[in-house]
Amino acid sequence: MNSLEDWVMDLNMDLIADSLRQEYKIAGEDAYDENLTFEQARLFTGNTEFLPGIVYIAEGGKLPAKPFFEGRCGIVSIGLSHKRYRASDCDVIEVEKGADISGVLNCVQETFTKYGKWYLDMYEALLNEDGVQRLLELSLPLLENPVYFHDRNYRFVSYAEIPGMPGGSDVFDIQKNKGVMSLDMITEIKNTPYFEKTFETTKPTFHVDEGDLSYIYDNVWVGEKYWGRLFVDERVRPFKKSDYAVVGILCKMVVKALTSRKISPGTRYRFLEQKLVSLLEGRAVETGELSGELKLNGWEAGDEWLCFQIQLSEVDLLLNTIIGMCELVESKLHDCVTFPYEDRIVGVARVDGGPETLERIREAMGDFRLYAGVSLGFGDFKDFPLYYKQAGIALRCGVKENENRNENEWVHYFQDYCFSYMLDRLDGELRPEMLYPPALHKLIEFDRKKSTNYVETLRAYLESDLKPAKAMKRLYIQRSTFIYRLDRIGEITGADFEDAKVKTHFLIAFRLMDRAGG
């Protein structure tokens, strides 16, 4: 993390203008620079030289007609100045004539103090890696309206609401929808102006005002990738110009939090977790020590367990919300232990003798909208690394099939993907067709030349466990046609399909054919 001296606070004149507006009438305001960095405020002393990053407080009539600008600065003029300065030189606020210059200076300095303290508190939160939630809570008193941050999947990562605000709390039904934006709200957002710009531009900050929906939002980008949206809902008081500046600075701080937080390599595991991690990393674990740790958790060596792996989103990883997610999963599943390992959450759940454990895992993952892979049951913790691999295989294969089928199953079981994993291992080094039986190649070539469909007929027959009636029903053909085709297949291939080895080879080849797309 950079030192405090390396950081600067991006202020624009809107912050100062809104503060002055509480006590004085603003006669004019020419503030164009959204990211003007001000270091301090000072009284104008009559020099013609204006230094960058300074806000000068001056009697309008005493400002020079031909100043020299070393860099962009700000001017608060009491009454009109002799001339209009170019917007490229400085931002200017004109306070009504007759205002007390020392009072104006004090107001501006208080603004620096107010926003400077906020900025330092935000900086400290980043140093302490307190997370995005803390950044939103620190900004709530300035914005005086509820502020929210959701990721690109419309899952609320953090939010802070004003106590007792009109309409009550949880106005977006975050708790009711288990942390995810409702479909109605997503539809409403997609129908608002600038929605498409979320995916087209990194430019901040937009104001949406359509119907009952009125908020300021800033798109959260990390590098060139859209991560989500930070937005403030106009629910307690009308928006002010300064709110845009606050949201802009807050968004930059959120990005810094996202890009600086990583999974801590020094995470302190509980003792059982330490033993499980040791097993995963190939280190020896004494049987007596492991049995003792199991008993401390109320488990016995003769129990049956499942291993599961949970895939975390990129936002979860960068926000380092993993420990909190572990606690949520444990509270939901009850009889289990979870811990962060590499870029995932690993869990061990005791099987309760029925489907209840699997149901609880499925319900929890659905609530949290996280993908999980679940192993087969096991009874010996020395085999835990193997079942950890099973859970990983189920997760990888399941997510891949979800993408291919455009489905959204959250939990994937190894028993459902065991055969797919076997096929993956079969065709890992050779092209799938190189594993077909030679007799199948003959049949494929015959179909190609004669425009027959003998491969389809043979597959229906073998997958119907050599039962002609079942195969004929599947193919919608008469018995005489089926018997004729079967005889021709036998002549072409010369294969004995009642031989278990031959039958298995053909059935596997058909699955490989599906995966190859032909």
MOUR-V241534 format. One record per residue. N is the residue number from 1. SS is DSSP state (hx for helix, st for strand, lp for the rest). D_FIRST is the distance of its C-alpha to the first C-alpha in Angstrom with 2 decimals. Layout:
n = <N	N>
ss = <SS	SS>
d_first = <D_FIRST	D_FIRST>
//
This chain:
n = <1	2	3	4	5	6	7	8	9	10	11	12	13	14	15	16	17	18	19	20	21	22	23	24	25	26	27	28	29	30	31	32	33	34	35	36	37	38	39	40	41	42	43	44	45	46	47	48	49	50	51	52	53	54	55	56	57	58	59	60	61	62	63	64	65	66	67	68	69	70	71	72	73	74	75	76	77	78	79	80	81	82	83	84	85	86	87	88	89	90	91	92	93	94	95	96	97	98	99	100	101	102	103	104	105	106	107	108	109	110	111	112	113	114	115	116	117	118	119	120	121	122	123	124	125	126	127	128	129	130	131	132	133	134	135	136	137	138	139	140	141	142	143	144	145	146	147	148	149	150	151	152	153	154	155	156	157	158	159	160	161	162	163	164	165	166	167	168	169	170	171	172	173	174	175	176	177	178	179	180	181	182	183	184	185	186	187	188	189	190	191	192	193	194	195	196	197	198	199	200	201	202	203	204	205	206	207	208	209	210	211	212	213	214	215	216	217	218	219	220	221	222	223	224	225	226	227	228	229	230	231	232	233	234	235	236	237	238	239	240	241	242	243	244	245	246	247	248	249	250	251	252	253	254	255	256	257	258	259	260	261	262	263	264	265	266	267	268	269	270	271	272	273	274	275	276	277	278	279	280	281	282	283	284	285	286	287	288	289	290	291	292	293	294	295	296	297	298	299	300	301	302	303	304	305	306	307	308	309	310	311	312	313	314	315	316	317	318	319	320	321	322	323	324	325	326	327	328	329	330	331	332	333	334	335	336	337	338	339	340	341	342	343	344	345	346	347	348	349	350	351	352	353	354	355	356	357	358	359	360	361	362	363	364	365	366	367	368	369	370	371	372	373	374	375	376	377	378	379	380	381	382	383	384	385	386	387	388	389	390	391	392	393	394	395	396	397	398	399	400	401	402	403	404	405	406	407	408	409	410	411	412	413	414	415	416	417	418	419	420	421	422	423	424	425	426	427	428	429	430	431	432	433	434	435	436	437	438	439	440	441	442	443	444	445	446	447	448	449	450	451	452	453	454	455	456	457	458	459	460	461	462	463	464	465	466	467	468	469	470	471	472	473	474	475	476	477	478	479	480	481	482	483	484	485	486	487	488	489	490	491	492	493	494	495	496	497	498	499	500	501	502	503	504	505	506	507	508	509	510	511	512	513	514	515	516	517	518>
ss = <lp	lp	lp	hx	hx	hx	lp	lp	lp	st	lp	lp	hx	hx	hx	hx	hx	hx	hx	hx	hx	lp	lp	lp	lp	st	st	st	st	st	lp	lp	lp	lp	lp	lp	st	lp	lp	st	st	st	st	lp	lp	lp	lp	lp	st	st	lp	lp	lp	st	st	st	st	st	st	hx	hx	hx	lp	lp	lp	lp	lp	st	st	lp	lp	lp	st	st	st	st	st	st	lp	lp	lp	lp	lp	lp	lp	lp	lp	lp	lp	st	st	st	st	st	st	lp	lp	lp	lp	lp	hx	hx	hx	hx	hx	hx	hx	hx	hx	hx	hx	hx	hx	hx	hx	hx	hx	hx	hx	hx	hx	hx	hx	hx	hx	hx	hx	lp	lp	lp	lp	hx	hx	hx	hx	hx	hx	hx	hx	hx	hx	hx	hx	lp	lp	lp	st	st	st	st	st	lp	lp	lp	st	st	st	st	st	st	lp	lp	lp	lp	lp	lp	lp	lp	lp	lp	lp	lp	lp	lp	lp	lp	lp	lp	lp	st	lp	lp	hx	hx	hx	hx	hx	hx	hx	hx	lp	lp	lp	lp	lp	hx	hx	hx	hx	lp	lp	lp	lp	lp	lp	st	st	st	st	st	lp	lp	st	st	st	st	st	st	st	st	st	st	lp	lp	st	st	st	st	st	st	st	st	st	lp	lp	lp	lp	lp	lp	lp	hx	hx	hx	hx	hx	hx	hx	hx	hx	hx	hx	hx	hx	hx	hx	hx	hx	hx	hx	hx	lp	lp	lp	lp	lp	lp	lp	lp	lp	lp	hx	hx	hx	hx	hx	hx	hx	hx	hx	hx	lp	lp	lp	lp	lp	lp	hx	hx	hx	hx	hx	hx	hx	hx	hx	hx	lp	lp	lp	lp	lp	lp	lp	lp	st	st	st	st	st	st	st	lp	lp	hx	hx	hx	hx	hx	hx	lp	lp	hx	hx	hx	hx	hx	hx	hx	hx	hx	hx	hx	hx	lp	lp	st	st	st	st	st	st	lp	lp	st	st	st	st	st	st	st	lp	lp	lp	lp	lp	hx	hx	hx	hx	hx	hx	hx	hx	hx	hx	hx	hx	hx	lp	lp	st	st	st	st	lp	lp	lp	st	lp	lp	hx	hx	hx	hx	hx	hx	hx	hx	hx	hx	hx	hx	hx	hx	hx	hx	hx	hx	hx	hx	hx	hx	hx	hx	hx	lp	lp	lp	lp	lp	st	st	st	hx	hx	hx	hx	hx	hx	hx	hx	hx	hx	hx	hx	hx	lp	lp	lp	lp	lp	hx	hx	hx	hx	lp	lp	hx	hx	hx	hx	hx	hx	hx	hx	hx	hx	hx	hx	hx	lp	lp	lp	hx	hx	hx	hx	hx	hx	hx	hx	hx	hx	lp	lp	lp	lp	hx	hx	hx	hx	hx	hx	hx	hx	lp	lp	lp	hx	hx	hx	hx	hx	hx	hx	hx	hx	hx	hx	hx	hx	hx	hx	lp	lp	lp	lp	lp	lp	hx	hx	hx	hx	hx	hx	hx	hx	hx	hx	hx	hx	hx	hx	hx	hx	hx	lp	lp>
d_first = <0.00	3.80	6.57	9.12	11.43	9.73	10.26	13.86	15.98	18.33	21.72	25.08	28.47	29.33	27.32	29.33	32.55	32.41	31.97	34.87	36.94	37.14	39.27	40.55	42.15	40.18	42.70	40.52	37.00	35.79	32.09	31.05	27.45	25.22	21.95	23.16	20.63	22.46	21.50	24.58	28.23	31.18	34.95	36.54	38.61	40.86	39.08	39.16	35.67	32.80	29.24	26.38	24.11	26.80	28.93	32.44	35.06	38.56	42.22	42.96	46.05	44.31	41.70	42.61	44.32	42.71	39.20	36.85	33.41	30.78	28.37	28.08	28.51	30.05	33.47	35.05	38.78	41.35	44.28	44.64	43.58	46.10	44.48	41.95	38.94	37.60	34.83	33.00	32.98	31.93	31.95	34.83	35.80	39.40	40.31	44.01	46.12	46.89	43.55	42.65	40.11	38.63	38.30	36.53	34.14	33.46	32.86	30.31	28.54	28.56	26.93	24.09	23.87	24.08	21.45	19.22	19.31	18.62	15.58	14.25	15.23	13.43	10.15	10.94	11.90	8.67	7.08	10.35	10.42	13.80	14.42	16.20	19.24	17.70	16.58	20.20	21.70	19.99	21.32	24.76	26.32	25.59	26.90	29.78	30.30	29.12	26.00	25.46	23.22	25.04	24.17	26.37	28.90	29.41	28.04	26.56	23.09	22.71	24.98	25.87	29.44	31.31	33.73	37.31	36.65	39.66	40.51	38.83	35.57	34.52	36.14	34.90	36.30	32.93	34.22	37.60	36.18	33.82	30.62	31.87	33.09	36.89	38.78	40.42	37.15	35.86	39.19	38.96	35.53	36.77	39.71	37.73	37.14	34.06	33.47	33.87	31.38	28.73	29.17	29.90	27.41	23.82	25.22	24.57	26.26	29.65	32.22	34.68	37.90	40.57	42.99	41.40	37.95	35.94	32.18	29.27	26.94	24.01	23.49	20.21	19.49	16.92	17.76	21.53	22.08	23.22	21.73	23.60	24.32	23.19	26.34	27.93	31.59	33.97	35.71	35.70	35.91	36.32	33.30	32.49	31.00	27.96	27.19	26.37	23.73	22.20	22.28	20.75	17.72	17.53	17.74	14.79	12.73	14.40	13.49	9.72	10.52	12.77	10.69	7.69	10.28	12.52	15.59	14.90	16.93	17.88	19.72	22.71	25.87	29.09	31.78	33.56	30.40	29.77	33.31	32.93	29.76	31.71	34.53	32.39	30.97	34.50	34.50	37.69	38.07	41.12	43.39	44.09	40.44	39.88	43.07	42.03	38.69	40.62	43.04	40.32	39.40	43.10	43.61	46.36	46.61	49.23	47.14	46.08	42.47	40.60	37.23	35.10	31.88	29.92	28.07	24.91	23.90	20.77	19.63	20.30	18.27	15.14	15.69	16.35	19.68	21.48	22.43	23.79	25.71	27.15	28.45	29.98	31.70	33.06	34.41	36.06	37.58	38.40	39.63	36.62	33.45	30.28	27.04	24.09	24.74	23.00	22.41	25.29	26.87	29.87	32.69	36.04	38.70	42.13	44.96	47.29	50.37	50.34	48.35	46.43	43.32	43.03	43.70	40.94	38.43	39.69	39.52	35.99	34.60	36.52	35.12	31.48	32.20	30.78	32.58	33.83	36.04	38.53	40.40	44.02	44.93	44.86	46.20	44.84	41.17	41.57	41.75	38.55	36.64	39.47	39.33	35.57	36.39	39.06	36.63	34.30	37.34	38.48	35.12	34.89	38.56	38.60	35.70	37.30	40.67	39.19	37.93	41.31	43.32	41.06	41.17	38.70	39.54	36.68	38.10	39.55	41.84	42.38	46.15	45.94	44.09	45.61	48.12	45.56	43.52	46.75	47.40	43.91	44.70	48.13	47.18	43.97	45.60	48.72	49.51	50.90	54.39	54.69	54.80	57.64	61.09	63.42	65.77	63.14	62.71	66.49	66.44	63.58	65.54	68.77	67.10	65.76	69.21	71.41	69.11	69.59	67.11	67.92	64.28	63.71	66.98	66.10	62.67	64.23	66.81	64.41	61.92	64.93	65.65	68.76	70.41	72.29	72.72	68.98	68.20	70.93	69.57	66.11	67.59	70.19	73.04	76.52	77.48	79.66	76.89	74.41	76.88	77.67	74.02	73.46	76.45	75.23	71.74	73.44	75.51	72.54	70.12	72.54	70.01	70.88	68.56	69.85	68.28	65.08	63.18	64.25	63.46	59.94	59.24	60.33	58.34	55.11	55.94	56.31	52.81	51.42	53.39	51.71	48.25	49.33	50.60	54.22>
//
